Amino acid sequence: MDMIPQLMENSSPYASGATNLSIIANVAGATASEPTQPPSFSSSSSPSGNSSRYENQKRRDWNTFGQYLRNHRPPLSLSRCSGAHVLEFLRYLDQFGKTKVHSNICHFYGHPNPPAPCPCPLRQAWGSLDALIGRLRAAFEENGGKPETNPFGARAVRLYLREVRDMQSKARGVSYEKKKRKRPLPLSSSASSSAVASHQQFQMLSGGSGPKPIIPQARNHSM
């Protein structure tokens, strides 16, 4: 699974000109009445002291998305951010991907371990995008966002991730299906009653459930 630690830790890639999203380096035209970035990840959202790796990554992801909003043209506020903007953000991240995704005309299409290099592009792995959206979705609500207006949980985002998963699964020859754990089936009422009846019948045939108690006989005392 590809991760994007450099992108999450360093915002310098957003200053790169190799993008078709017209990202600018400042937001001088932003109005003061409406902030163009999400609030900084509050310290109360993560445990004090030894923060977990997940919390640290979530904070970096949230700050990275805030950088994306600041550099967006036109400047974009969090309140106006929709699922379409989230998809734009995910497609932008593809240029920093490290996963080879073969096209359907490539000789290695569907080959999990290609024996030679090919000119197919590098993309963000589906697992990285799925985990990223999960962290951003949680960070949005931890920073005051309402679940019903969460752009990271939009239907368009879920459909996009599903399409990326299916496409990469076929192109890379890998399976993303999770193995379901088999759980023991609970006994139904009829099966339970049948088991009780069988146990009672066994006790009757074996002469009872245990040894019969020994009753002492009264002795005749001679007068």
C-alpha positions as CSV (number, residue, x, y, z in Angstrom):
1,M,0.0,0.0,0.0
2,D,1.4,3.4,-1.0
3,M,1.6,6.1,1.6
4,I,2.2,9.8,1.0
5,P,4.3,10.9,4.0
6,Q,6.3,13.5,2.1
7,L,3.2,15.2,0.8
8,M,1.5,15.1,4.2
9,E,4.5,16.5,6.0
10,N,5.7,19.1,3.5
11,S,3.4,21.5,1.7
12,S,6.1,22.4,-1.0
13,P,4.5,20.2,-3.7
14,Y,1.6,22.6,-3.8
15,A,3.9,25.3,-5.1
16,S,4.8,23.1,-8.1
17,G,3.7,24.3,-11.5
18,A,3.2,20.8,-12.8
19,T,-0.6,20.7,-12.1
20,N,-3.6,21.5,-14.2
21,L,-5.6,22.9,-11.2
22,S,-4.0,26.4,-11.3
23,I,-2.9,26.4,-7.7
24,I,-1.4,29.7,-6.6
25,A,1.1,30.4,-3.9
26,N,-1.0,33.0,-1.9
27,V,-4.5,34.1,-1.3
28,A,-4.3,37.9,-1.2
29,G,-7.8,38.2,-2.6
30,A,-9.4,36.2,0.2
31,T,-12.0,38.1,2.3
32,A,-11.4,38.5,6.0
33,S,-15.1,37.8,6.8
34,E,-14.9,34.2,5.5
35,P,-11.8,32.1,6.2
36,T,-10.4,30.1,3.3
37,Q,-8.9,27.3,5.3
38,P,-10.2,24.8,7.8
39,P,-9.2,25.6,11.4
40,S,-5.9,24.2,12.6
41,F,-6.2,20.8,14.1
42,S,-6.9,21.5,17.8
43,S,-4.7,19.9,20.4
44,S,-7.9,18.7,22.1
45,S,-8.6,16.5,19.1
46,S,-5.6,14.3,19.9
47,P,-4.4,12.9,23.2
48,S,-1.7,14.9,25.0
49,G,1.7,13.6,25.5
50,N,2.4,10.5,23.3
51,S,0.0,11.0,20.3
52,S,-0.6,7.9,18.3
53,R,0.7,7.5,14.8
54,Y,-2.9,7.7,13.5
55,E,-3.6,11.0,15.3
56,N,-0.3,12.5,13.9
57,Q,-1.1,11.4,10.4
58,K,-4.6,12.7,10.7
59,R,-3.3,16.1,11.8
60,R,-0.9,16.3,8.9
61,D,-3.6,15.3,6.4
62,W,-5.9,18.0,7.8
63,N,-3.2,20.7,7.5
64,T,-2.4,19.5,4.0
65,F,-6.0,19.9,2.9
66,G,-6.1,23.3,4.5
67,Q,-3.0,24.2,2.4
68,Y,-4.9,23.0,-0.7
69,L,-7.9,25.2,0.1
70,R,-5.6,28.2,0.6
71,N,-3.9,27.7,-2.8
72,H,-7.1,27.0,-4.7
73,R,-8.2,29.3,-7.4
74,P,-10.5,30.9,-6.7
75,P,-9.9,30.7,-2.9
76,L,-12.1,28.1,-1.3
77,S,-13.6,28.1,2.1
78,L,-14.4,24.9,4.1
79,S,-18.0,25.8,4.2
80,R,-18.2,25.8,0.4
81,C,-16.2,22.7,0.0
82,S,-18.2,19.9,-1.6
83,G,-17.6,16.3,-2.7
84,A,-16.5,17.6,-6.1
85,H,-13.7,19.6,-4.5
86,V,-12.6,16.5,-2.6
87,L,-12.4,14.6,-5.9
88,E,-10.4,17.4,-7.4
89,F,-8.0,17.1,-4.4
90,L,-7.7,13.3,-4.8
91,R,-6.9,13.6,-8.5
92,Y,-4.3,16.2,-7.7
93,L,-2.6,13.8,-5.3
94,D,-2.2,11.3,-8.1
95,Q,0.8,13.1,-9.5
96,F,2.7,12.2,-6.3
97,G,1.7,8.5,-6.4
98,K,4.1,5.6,-6.5
99,T,1.9,2.7,-7.6
100,K,2.1,1.5,-11.2
101,V,-1.3,1.2,-12.7
102,H,-1.2,-0.5,-16.1
103,S,-3.5,0.6,-18.9
104,N,-5.6,-2.0,-20.7
105,I,-3.3,-1.9,-23.7
106,C,-0.2,-2.7,-21.6
107,H,1.3,-6.2,-21.9
108,F,1.4,-6.3,-18.1
109,Y,-2.2,-5.4,-17.6
110,G,-3.5,-7.6,-14.8
111,H,0.0,-8.8,-13.9
112,P,0.7,-8.5,-10.2
113,N,4.5,-8.7,-10.6
114,P,5.5,-7.4,-14.1
115,P,9.0,-8.7,-15.1
116,A,10.0,-5.5,-16.8
117,P,9.3,-1.8,-16.6
118,C,6.6,-0.1,-18.7
119,P,5.5,3.5,-19.5
120,C,2.3,3.2,-17.5
121,P,1.7,6.1,-15.1
122,L,2.1,6.1,-11.4
123,R,-0.9,6.7,-9.2
124,Q,-2.0,6.8,-5.6
125,A,-2.9,3.4,-4.5
126,W,-6.6,2.8,-3.6
127,G,-5.7,1.8,-0.1
128,S,-3.9,5.1,0.5
129,L,-6.8,7.2,-0.8
130,D,-9.3,5.2,1.2
131,A,-7.3,5.6,4.4
132,L,-6.8,9.3,3.7
133,I,-10.5,10.0,3.2
134,G,-11.2,8.1,6.4
135,R,-8.9,10.3,8.4
136,L,-10.1,13.6,6.8
137,R,-13.7,12.6,7.4
138,A,-13.0,12.1,11.1
139,A,-10.9,15.3,11.3
140,F,-13.7,17.3,9.7
141,E,-16.2,16.3,12.4
142,E,-13.6,16.7,15.2
143,N,-13.1,20.3,14.2
144,G,-16.7,21.2,14.4
145,G,-18.1,20.0,11.1
146,K,-21.5,18.4,10.9
147,P,-21.8,14.8,9.7
148,E,-24.6,15.7,7.2
149,T,-22.4,18.3,5.6
150,N,-19.2,16.3,5.6
151,P,-17.7,16.6,2.0
152,F,-15.5,13.6,2.6
153,G,-18.5,11.4,3.1
154,A,-20.3,12.5,0.0
155,R,-21.7,9.8,-2.3
156,A,-19.6,11.0,-5.2
157,V,-16.5,10.4,-3.1
158,R,-17.6,6.9,-2.2
159,L,-18.3,6.1,-5.8
160,Y,-15.0,7.4,-6.9
161,L,-13.1,5.3,-4.4
162,R,-15.1,2.2,-5.5
163,E,-14.2,2.9,-9.2
164,V,-10.5,3.4,-8.3
165,R,-10.5,0.1,-6.3
166,D,-12.1,-1.9,-9.1
167,M,-9.9,-0.3,-11.8
168,Q,-6.7,-0.9,-9.9
169,S,-7.7,-4.4,-8.9
170,K,-8.0,-5.3,-12.6
171,A,-5.0,-3.4,-13.8
172,R,-2.6,-4.6,-11.1
173,G,-4.0,-8.1,-10.8
174,V,-4.6,-7.8,-7.1
175,S,-7.7,-8.4,-5.0
176,Y,-8.9,-5.9,-2.4
177,E,-11.7,-8.2,-1.1
178,K,-11.6,-8.6,2.6
179,K,-11.8,-12.1,4.0
180,K,-14.9,-12.6,6.0
181,R,-14.5,-14.4,9.3
182,K,-16.8,-17.4,9.7
183,R,-18.9,-17.1,12.8
184,P,-20.6,-20.1,14.5
185,L,-24.3,-20.2,13.7
186,P,-26.6,-19.8,16.7
187,L,-28.8,-22.7,17.5
188,S,-32.4,-22.1,16.6
189,S,-35.2,-22.8,19.1
190,S,-36.2,-25.9,17.2
191,A,-32.7,-27.3,17.2
192,S,-32.3,-26.5,20.9
193,S,-35.6,-28.3,21.8
194,S,-34.5,-31.2,19.6
195,A,-31.2,-31.4,21.5
196,V,-33.0,-31.3,24.8
197,A,-35.3,-34.1,23.8
198,S,-32.5,-36.3,22.6
199,H,-30.7,-35.8,25.9
200,Q,-33.8,-36.8,27.8
201,Q,-34.3,-39.9,25.7
202,F,-30.6,-40.9,26.3
203,Q,-31.1,-40.5,30.0
204,M,-34.2,-42.7,29.9
205,L,-32.4,-45.5,28.0
206,S,-29.4,-45.4,30.3
207,G,-31.5,-45.7,33.4
208,G,-31.3,-42.1,34.6
209,S,-28.9,-39.3,34.7
210,G,-26.8,-40.8,37.6
211,P,-26.5,-43.6,40.2
212,K,-29.6,-44.2,42.2
213,P,-29.4,-43.2,45.9
214,I,-28.9,-46.1,48.3
215,I,-31.8,-46.1,50.9
216,P,-30.8,-47.9,54.1
217,Q,-33.2,-50.6,55.3
218,A,-34.6,-50.5,58.8
219,R,-33.2,-53.2,61.1
220,N,-35.6,-55.4,63.2
221,H,-34.4,-55.3,66.8
222,S,-35.4,-58.3,68.9
223,M,-37.1,-57.4,72.2
